[in-house]
């Protein structure tokens, strides 16, 4: 094998974690799935694209220690390499968020290639990327920030809370993904739907799970994320639940989800 071949860098797979509804476990999934993937010996970058910055907080990154952030990346003031910081999880880095992102929706409107700002930043970084996966934690909306994530991503992962209006919101998101695929990112696909906040004692959770599986079939992951107090406690300590309490049911569920996501990724690679 030549030196050129041996040093070839494979571009990272980019997964956008998206749901326009708030409170469905989106950021929790981004933080803990990324941590679980790192535990599976993958090199992972999380891009916090939510102005609330909850993913950054969930990794214990104080606001004063964030420096360059995803806002700076979007407007071209910093590269991903300049903005990425190491978390306490080995093999996992983070591009943090700041409240400046709140104004990015307005600023982006007047910029050239406004839907492609994140994609262009990722492409510039890809040649020297040390990552296997990039996970993008999106805001709870379908505005320009989320659109940038969808245009940059290879695939979408959708956290879906087991509650009454779940399918209604998911249908809107699917239509948005289809529009992005047709006009801006032909390669975009749905990697899967993960059921969150699942309570086996609650008949509604079982009913919603059955409805979602009946509607989307194999697109829904076998793994479900349970309602678990340890998952809720972990962010207040600035830790992913897998670090906070690896033995709890929530941590085990995210490890199982990571294995299932990586299994799907291997199947896609084999089929390509």
RABELQUI-V753828 format. One line per field, one symbol per residue. phi: phi as a letter, one per 40 degrees, with the letter a starting at -180 (. if undefined). burial: # if it has 9 or more other ideal C-beta (glycine too) atoms within 8 Angstrom, else .. A space follows every 50 residues. Layout:
phi=???
burial=???
//
This chain:
phi=.cccccbccccccbbccbacccgbgccdcdcccdccccccgccbbbbcbb dcgccccccgccdcbcfcbccccccgcaccccccbccccdgbbbccbadd cdccdcccdcccfccbccdccccccccbccbcbbbbccccabcccccdcc ccccabbbcbccadcdccccccccccdcccccbbacccbccibbcbfcbc cbccdcccdccccccbfccccccbcccacccccdccbgbcccccaccccc cccccccccccccccccccccc
burial=...........##########..#################.######### #.#########....#.########...##..###.#.#..#######.# #..##.##..#..#########.###..#.#.########...####### ###.########...##.##.###.##..##..##..#.##########. ...###.##.###..#...##.####.#.##.###..########..#.# ############.##.......
//
